[in-house]
């Protein structure tokens, strides 16, 4: 071993701290959850790798002076919000708004499913978080990783790592967290409610006009949400136009997959010991869970209201799909209803509420940015 190698070895050992070793272990846990438990593996696996890289002593990959790969990707894809927007193009290309357009009443469930965002914002402020950090914590309630990253990146970049990990972790735990809340807040009779589905036809013209109209309306009313909603609607318009199949396939596959890989690596690279090993991290974990639970409870509560208002014709479980975890939440509602009655089929109704929840989370994120950025001088 020559002198240069020995000097590098000594420098590396001196730069290694117990905090960095803890974060390397955290990265290992994320990789384990991704592989062994299959919790959001597409994102948790690269986040875990990025976390390990970021906490290696003297890592060149995050070094600004050396234009390290993860530093360059962060500047290009996170600081400029590029990766979340690319992901939303892919999500939009996979979404089908027919159930929502056939039954617009479920848009109200998508709105109710965002209640946890604003309830958690208020609670975080009461716990002493400044407005920008409280809003970034509240957006975890969107149960939507790209939206959480987009909002946190603008309002509290120093919290991006923990916000992202918490948001995606709770997304992966939707099948574990939601069912107990759904059963607690509904009766067996309510869960067994069957809903006739005789959808009114949705014309191709309506499907093409919908993303254009939504983009214009949201862009005018909530300008801060325009980049996210425009990306989502662009992907959907590519799909519904029926004339750009190659672009649609690329959005559904290559664009979203590459962006997700780079996004995960960059998010993981922000999980340094200095930013992650704090008491506030535990608070954020608890507040994120509170936001998730409150979203679900509010959605079900509104579903119960419609159940009564409709003369017991609307299954209250549909409200639980009003969050943004698409399409997981919609499928989960069908599973819980199916467990009570094998012949009960509510999937299409749940998907209507679920797509509304996706739109609702983006609009809620834009509202937070509109309200908070002027207050914090952003």
C-alpha positions as semicolon CSV with decimal commas, in nm:
position;residue;x (nm);y (nm);z (nm)
1;X;0,000;0,000;0,000
2;X;0,162;0,328;-0,109
3;X;0,157;0,654;0,086
4;X;-0,127;0,808;-0,110
5;X;-0,356;0,511;-0,048
6;X;-0,266;0,511;0,321
7;X;-0,342;0,883;0,349
8;X;-0,677;0,833;0,181
9;X;-0,757;0,546;0,414
10;X;-0,669;0,750;0,723
11;X;-0,871;1,048;0,596
12;X;-1,170;0,823;0,529
13;X;-1,157;0,665;0,875
14;X;-1,129;1,006;1,041
15;X;-1,430;1,133;0,846
16;X;-1,643;0,835;0,948
17;X;-1,873;0,909;1,243
18;X;-2,122;0,699;1,432
19;X;-2,396;0,918;1,284
20;X;-2,290;0,835;0,929
21;X;-2,279;0,465;1,019
22;X;-2,634;0,489;1,155
23;X;-2,752;0,646;0,828
24;X;-2,575;0,376;0,627
25;X;-2,771;0,125;0,835
26;X;-3,092;0,320;0,762
27;X;-3,015;0,289;0,392
28;X;-2,970;-0,083;0,444
29;X;-3,311;-0,106;0,613
30;X;-3,475;0,071;0,319
31;X;-3,312;-0,174;0,078
32;X;-3,432;-0,463;0,295
33;X;-3,789;-0,332;0,297
34;X;-3,778;-0,287;-0,080
35;X;-3,647;-0,638;-0,153
36;X;-3,780;-0,856;0,128
37;X;-4,113;-0,681;0,194
38;X;-4,163;-0,523;-0,151
39;X;-4,259;-0,187;0,004
40;X;-4,248;0,058;-0,289
41;X;-3,933;-0,115;-0,420
42;X;-3,911;0,103;-0,732
43;X;-3,834;0,403;-0,513
44;X;-3,717;0,271;-0,175
45;X;-3,438;0,067;-0,336
46;X;-3,267;0,365;-0,507
47;X;-3,338;0,583;-0,201
48;X;-3,156;0,329;0,015
49;X;-2,860;0,320;-0,224
50;X;-2,850;0,701;-0,237
51;X;-2,859;0,719;0,142
52;X;-2,561;0,485;0,173
53;X;-2,363;0,678;-0,090
54;X;-2,435;1,013;0,075
55;X;-2,303;0,895;0,411
56;X;-1,983;0,738;0,287
57;X;-1,685;0,944;0,404
58;X;-1,550;1,184;0,142
59;X;-1,795;1,057;-0,123
60;X;-1,715;1,213;-0,460
61;X;-2,066;1,141;-0,592
62;X;-2,223;1,419;-0,383
63;X;-1,926;1,657;-0,390
64;X;-2,011;1,989;-0,560
65;X;-1,643;2,065;-0,621
66;X;-1,606;1,749;-0,827
67;X;-1,946;1,776;-0,998
68;X;-2,042;1,441;-0,849
69;X;-2,318;1,251;-1,027
70;X;-2,577;1,283;-0,750
71;X;-2,496;1,652;-0,704
72;X;-2,549;1,714;-1,078
73;X;-2,874;1,513;-1,076
74;X;-2,999;1,710;-0,778
75;X;-2,928;2,042;-0,948
76;X;-3,093;1,926;-1,271
77;X;-3,386;1,723;-1,145
78;X;-3,481;1,834;-0,793
79;X;-3,374;2,198;-0,762
80;X;-3,557;2,261;-1,091
81;X;-3,844;2,018;-1,003
82;X;-3,784;1,828;-1,328
83;X;-3,806;1,468;-1,202
84;X;-4,142;1,503;-1,020
85;X;-4,290;1,664;-1,332
86;X;-4,160;1,385;-1,558
87;X;-4,310;1,130;-1,320
88;X;-4,644;1,308;-1,334
89;X;-4,644;1,284;-1,715
90;X;-4,614;0,907;-1,677
91;X;-4,883;0,892;-1,407
92;X;-5,119;1,093;-1,626
93;X;-5,061;0,853;-1,917
94;X;-5,174;0,566;-1,693
95;X;-5,486;0,735;-1,554
96;X;-5,840;0,680;-1,676
97;X;-6,083;0,959;-1,590
98;X;-6,391;0,782;-1,729
99;X;-6,523;0,671;-1,384
100;X;-6,489;1,026;-1,251
101;X;-6,648;1,189;-1,556
102;X;-6,932;0,936;-1,547
103;X;-7,002;1,015;-1,178
104;X;-6,872;1,365;-1,098
105;X;-7,008;1,348;-0,742
106;X;-6,698;1,148;-0,646
107;X;-6,488;1,460;-0,704
108;X;-6,618;1,569;-0,362
109;X;-6,462;1,259;-0,205
110;X;-6,130;1,353;-0,364
111;X;-6,159;1,693;-0,197
112;X;-6,253;1,543;0,142
113;X;-5,951;1,312;0,119
114;X;-5,716;1,611;0,142
115;X;-5,842;1,728;0,481
116;X;-5,546;1,568;0,658
117;X;-5,304;1,800;0,474
118;X;-5,447;2,113;0,628
119;X;-5,527;1,957;0,966
120;X;-5,166;1,842;0,996
121;X;-5,039;2,183;0,885
122;X;-5,223;2,343;1,177
123;X;-5,099;2,078;1,422
124;X;-4,737;2,115;1,303
125;X;-4,757;2,492;1,359
126;X;-4,890;2,432;1,711
127;X;-4,594;2,200;1,774
128;X;-4,352;2,481;1,689
129;X;-4,261;2,418;1,325
130;X;-4,229;2,734;1,112
131;X;-4,487;2,782;0,839
132;X;-4,276;2,654;0,551
133;X;-4,178;2,336;0,739
134;X;-4,534;2,282;0,865
135;X;-4,668;2,303;0,509
136;X;-4,403;2,057;0,389
137;X;-4,502;1,815;0,665
138;X;-4,872;1,861;0,592
139;X;-4,829;1,767;0,226
140;X;-4,732;1,416;0,339
141;X;-5,107;1,379;0,382
142;X;-5,138;1,389;0,003
143;X;-5,003;1,030;0,010
144;X;-4,837;1,126;-0,317
145;X;-4,458;1,113;-0,340
146;X;-4,396;1,348;-0,636
147;X;-4,630;1,615;-0,494
148;X;-4,461;1,590;-0,153
149;X;-4,117;1,624;-0,313
150;X;-4,227;1,916;-0,530
151;X;-4,376;2,113;-0,239
152;X;-4,098;2,031;0,010
153;X;-3,834;2,117;-0,251
154;X;-3,980;2,466;-0,284
155;X;-4,065;2,534;0,081
156;X;-3,813;2,338;0,290
157;X;-3,533;2,184;0,081
158;X;-3,341;2,091;0,397
159;X;-3,626;1,853;0,490
160;X;-3,655;1,694;0,147
161;X;-3,499;1,361;0,247
162;X;-3,713;1,288;0,551
163;X;-4,034;1,422;0,388
164;X;-3,978;1,202;0,081
165;X;-3,898;0,887;0,277
166;X;-4,198;0,932;0,508
167;X;-4,433;1,005;0,216
168;X;-4,326;0,701;0,015
169;X;-4,315;0,477;0,321
170;X;-4,675;0,557;0,406
171;X;-4,772;0,510;0,041
172;X;-4,636;0,158;0,063
173;X;-4,826;0,099;0,388
174;X;-5,168;0,193;0,248
175;X;-5,288;-0,173;0,260
176;X;-5,184;-0,194;0,626
177;X;-5,294;0,145;0,760
178;X;-5,626;0,202;0,584
179;X;-5,830;-0,119;0,645
180;X;-5,846;-0,087;1,028
181;X;-5,964;0,274;0,994
182;X;-6,218;0,173;0,731
183;X;-6,362;-0,100;0,951
184;X;-6,359;0,114;1,264
185;X;-6,556;0,398;1,106
186;X;-6,813;0,193;0,912
187;X;-7,068;-0,069;1,004
188;X;-7,092;-0,404;0,832
189;X;-7,420;-0,297;0,677
190;X;-7,252;0,011;0,528
191;X;-6,958;-0,190;0,395
192;X;-7,199;-0,434;0,228
193;X;-7,379;-0,157;0,038
194;X;-7,400;-0,250;-0,328
195;X;-7,384;0,023;-0,587
196;X;-7,538;-0,014;-0,928
197;X;-7,298;0,085;-1,199
198;X;-7,468;0,191;-1,519
199;X;-7,218;0,450;-1,632
200;X;-7,331;0,715;-1,869
201;X;-7,119;0,705;-2,183
202;X;-6,818;0,933;-2,183
203;X;-6,739;1,057;-2,532
204;X;-6,388;1,078;-2,671
205;X;-6,438;1,452;-2,709
206;X;-6,501;1,481;-2,333
207;X;-6,193;1,272;-2,257
208;X;-5,977;1,496;-2,479
209;X;-6,124;1,822;-2,353
210;X;-6,104;1,725;-1,984
211;X;-5,723;1,751;-1,942
212;X;-5,716;2,075;-2,143
213;X;-5,994;2,236;-1,940
214;X;-5,846;2,120;-1,607
215;X;-5,504;2,258;-1,702
216;X;-5,649;2,598;-1,792
217;X;-5,881;2,617;-1,490
218;X;-5,621;2,513;-1,232
219;X;-5,354;2,725;-1,399
220;X;-5,571;3,033;-1,360
221;X;-5,715;2,961;-1,014
222;X;-5,408;2,799;-0,848
223;X;-5,102;2,905;-1,051
224;X;-4,855;2,734;-0,817
225;X;-5,015;2,398;-0,903
226;X;-4,989;2,460;-1,278
227;X;-4,660;2,271;-1,339
228;X;-4,783;1,955;-1,165
229;X;-5,134;1,960;-1,307
230;X;-5,011;2,045;-1,657
231;X;-4,767;1,752;-1,650
232;X;-5,037;1,514;-1,524
233;X;-5,286;1,633;-1,786
234;X;-5,026;1,624;-2,063
235;X;-4,969;1,255;-1,998
236;X;-5,342;1,190;-1,994
237;X;-5,397;1,387;-2,316
238;X;-5,126;1,183;-2,490
239;X;-5,317;0,870;-2,393
240;X;-5,669;0,988;-2,474
241;X;-5,576;1,147;-2,806
242;X;-5,502;0,802;-2,943
243;X;-5,263;0,939;-3,206
244;X;-4,927;0,932;-3,024
245;X;-4,895;0,577;-2,902
246;X;-4,515;0,590;-2,897
247;X;-4,516;0,896;-2,673
248;X;-4,777;0,735;-2,449
249;X;-4,573;0,416;-2,416
250;X;-4,257;0,617;-2,349
251;X;-4,436;0,819;-2,079
252;X;-4,569;0,502;-1,913
253;X;-4,234;0,327;-1,925
254;X;-3,900;0,489;-2,008
255;X;-3,972;0,845;-1,890
256;X;-4,134;0,754;-1,559
257;X;-3,890;0,470;-1,486
258;X;-3,571;0,671;-1,550
259;X;-3,708;0,970;-1,360
260;X;-3,808;0,752;-1,066
261;X;-3,462;0,593;-1,053
262;X;-3,281;0,928;-1,054
263;X;-3,533;1,082;-0,814
264;X;-3,483;0,800;-0,565
265;X;-3,103;0,827;-0,580
266;X;-3,111;1,204;-0,531
267;X;-3,365;1,189;-0,246
268;X;-3,151;0,927;-0,076
269;X;-2,845;1,146;-0,118
270;X;-3,015;1,420;0,089
271;X;-3,051;1,181;0,385
272;X;-2,732;1,284;0,560
273;X;-2,684;1,240;0,932
274;X;-2,699;1,616;0,985
275;X;-3,045;1,647;0,827
276;X;-3,198;1,316;0,939
277;X;-3,084;1,232;1,292
278;X;-3,299;1,484;1,475
279;X;-3,592;1,475;1,714
280;X;-3,793;1,652;1,444
281;X;-3,763;1,339;1,229
282;X;-3,966;1,139;1,482
283;X;-4,220;1,421;1,499
284;X;-4,251;1,417;1,120
285;X;-4,308;1,041;1,122
286;X;-4,591;1,080;1,373
287;X;-4,742;1,382;1,198
288;X;-4,730;1,201;0,864
289;X;-4,920;0,906;1,009
290;X;-5,171;1,148;1,161
291;X;-5,220;1,315;0,822
292;X;-5,277;0,978;0,654
293;X;-5,529;0,870;0,916
294;X;-5,711;1,203;0,906
295;X;-5,734;1,188;0,524
296;X;-5,889;0,844;0,540
297;X;-6,127;0,935;0,823
298;X;-6,242;1,254;0,648
299;X;-6,303;1,069;0,323
300;X;-6,504;0,798;0,496
301;X;-6,693;1,060;0,697
302;X;-6,798;1,232;0,377
303;X;-6,882;0,892;0,229
304;X;-7,115;0,827;0,524
305;X;-7,278;1,164;0,463
306;X;-7,345;1,068;0,100
307;X;-7,464;0,725;0,218
308;X;-7,738;0,891;0,421
309;X;-7,811;1,158;0,163
310;X;-7,850;0,900;-0,115
311;X;-8,084;0,680;0,084
312;X;-7,815;0,421;0,156
313;X;-7,718;0,381;-0,210
314;X;-7,354;0,496;-0,183
315;X;-7,101;0,275;-0,006
316;X;-6,911;0,489;0,250
317;X;-6,592;0,292;0,186
318;X;-6,559;0,481;-0,143
319;X;-6,449;0,785;0,059
320;X;-6,129;0,605;0,164
321;X;-6,022;0,607;-0,202
322;X;-6,025;0,989;-0,203
323;X;-5,654;0,998;-0,121
324;X;-5,393;1,022;-0,394
325;X;-5,239;0,674;-0,369
326;X;-5,348;0,574;-0,719
327;X;-5,453;0,302;-0,796
328;X;-5,373;0,128;-0,468
329;X;-5,643;0,297;-0,259
330;X;-5,917;0,223;-0,512
331;X;-5,824;-0,144;-0,527
332;X;-5,809;-0,163;-0,149
333;X;-6,166;-0,032;-0,117
334;X;-6,281;-0,307;-0,352
335;X;-6,093;-0,566;-0,145
336;X;-6,251;-0,459;0,185
337;X;-6,601;-0,448;0,031
338;X;-6,538;-0,786;-0,131
339;X;-6,445;-0,939;0,205
340;X;-6,790;-0,852;0,342
341;X;-6,981;-0,966;0,034
342;X;-6,822;-1,174;-0,240
343;X;-7,066;-1,033;-0,498
344;X;-7,006;-0,667;-0,410
345;X;-6,826;-0,478;-0,686
346;X;-6,740;-0,114;-0,616
347;X;-6,406;-0,085;-0,796
348;X;-6,518;0,155;-1,069
349;X;-6,676;0,389;-0,814
350;X;-6,361;0,375;-0,602
351;X;-6,144;0,455;-0,904
352;X;-6,356;0,763;-0,968
353;X;-6,283;0,886;-0,616
354;X;-5,918;0,783;-0,647
355;X;-5,854;0,982;-0,964
356;X;-6,030;1,276;-0,799
357;X;-5,794;1,234;-0,503
358;X;-5,495;1,253;-0,736
359;X;-5,619;1,582;-0,876
360;X;-5,713;1,703;-0,528
361;X;-5,364;1,642;-0,388
362;X;-5,201;1,843;-0,667
363;X;-5,442;2,131;-0,617
364;X;-5,390;2,117;-0,240
365;X;-5,014;2,134;-0,294
366;X;-5,060;2,437;-0,516
367;X;-5,280;2,605;-0,254
368;X;-5,009;2,550;0,009
369;X;-4,745;2,702;-0,217
370;X;-4,971;2,997;-0,299
371;X;-5,040;3,065;0,068
372;X;-4,696;2,998;0,214
373;X;-4,442;3,129;-0,038
374;X;-4,545;3,496;0,010
375;X;-4,530;3,451;0,389
376;X;-4,178;3,309;0,390
377;X;-4,049;3,541;0,120
378;X;-3,988;3,268;-0,134
